[in-house]
Amino acid sequence: MATHTAQNTRYEELARQLTGIGAVKRDLARSLPPHCPPGAAAVLTLLDRHGEMRLSRLTEYMAVDISVSSRHVAHVAQRGWIDRETDPGDGRCRILRLTDEGRAVLTELGARYTDALEKALADWSAEDIDALNTLLARLRSSF
C-alpha cells in the first residue's frame, strides 16, 4: 500500500508540473508579435507540420470548436499567410495551404521562441536541456 501511495504522489506531482506548463506556454506566447497571436501561430505550425488540409481536419488537430479555428484561419488568410482554395473533390470545402509569406512568419516565430527559451534557460546546463528534450519527447510519444 505504501508503494501505491508513493506512486500516486509521484503522479500527482507530475500533474501539477504539467499544469505549470500552461504558464510557460503563456510566457512564450508573449514573445509572439502582436499581429500573430497564439491561435494564428498554431494554424501556421499545423499546416507546416501536416501539409495542406481542410478546415475540419485543422479543427481536429487544434482540438477547438470550428468557430474558433475559423476565426484563426480568417486572421492568417487576411494577412496572406495561407491560401484557401476550393477542394477539387468537394466544391463546398476549402483546402488550406501555407504560403511563402506564412513560412517567413513561421521562421520569425521560431527565432522568437528560441530566443525566449535561451534567455529563460540561460543558467541551465546543456545536459539538463538535453534531458528535458528527451523526457518531453518520451512523454509525447506515450500519449
N, C-alpha and C positions, 0 to 999 in steps of 0.2 A: 504493500500500500504506500509506503514512503516513496518508493521509486515513482509510482504513478503521480503522486503529489509534486515531486520534483520535476517530473516531465510536464505536468500541467503548468507549473510556474514558469518553466522554460518557454513554453508556447505562449503563455500569457504575456511574457516579456517581449517575445518576438512580435506578437500582435500590437503591443504598444509601440515598439520601434517602427513597425511598418506604418502605423498611423502617423508617426512623425515624418515619414517620407513625404506626406502631403505638404508639410511646411517647407521642406526642401524644394519640392516642385514649385510651390508658390514663390519662393525666393528666386529660383531660377527664372520663372516667368517674368519677374521684374527686369530681367536683363533683355527681354524682348523689346524691339522698337514699338512705339505706340501704335503704329499703323498695322502691326501684326500681332494681335492678341493670341493667347494660347490655343483657342479653338481653330483659328486660321492656320497656325503653325502645325497643328495636328493634321489638318486636311492635307497640307503640303507634304508632310512627313509620310503619311499613309500612301499617298499617290506615288511618292518617290519609292517607297519600300515595296509596294504591291503592284504598281503599274496602273494603267487606266482601269476604270471601273464605273459602274452605275452608282447613283446616289444611295440606293438601298444597301448595297454592299458596304459602301463607306460608312453609312449609319451603323451597320453591324459592328464594323471594326472600332468605331468611336464609342460604341455602347451608350448612345444617347437617343433621344427622341428625334424623329425625322425632321421636325420643325427646327430643332437646334442645329442639326447638321446642314440643313438647307440654308440657314442664316449664315453659317460659316462659309459654305460654298459660294453664296452670293457675294460675300465680302471679298474672297480671293479672286473670284471671276471678274468682279468690278475693277480690280486692280491689274487684270491681265496675267495673273499668276497661274491660272488654269484655263483650259478651253472646255466648253460644254457643247459637244457635237451630238447630233441625232444618232441614236443607235440604229445601225442598218438592219438589225434583227428585229427591232421593235420600235417603230417610229414614235411611240408615246414616251420613250425613255431617252435619257441623255447619257452619253459616255463622258466622264470627267477625265481630263488629261492634263498633266503638269506641262507648263510652257517653259521656255528658256528663262523668262523673267522669274518664274516660280522657282526654278532651280537656283538662280542667282540669290533669291531671297533665302532659300534653304542654306546656301553656303554662308551667308551673313549670320543666320540664326545659329548655325553650328559653331561659328567662330565666337559669337557672343556667349553661348553656353560653355564652350571650352574655357574661355577667359574667366567666366564666373566660377567655374569649378576649380580652375587653377588658383585663383585668389583665395577661395574659401578653404581649400585643402593644402595651402602653401606649407603648413607645418606637418603634413603627413609624409611619411617615408614612401618611396616608390614601392616597396614591398607591401605596405598597407593598402595602397591604391590598387595594386595588382590583386591582392587577396580579396578586396571588396568587389572588384570586377568579376573575379572568378565565382565568388559566392552569389552575387546578384544574378549572374548568368545561370548558375545552377538552380537558384530559386525560380527564375522564369521558366526554365525547362521542366521543373516539377509541376507547373501549372499548365 
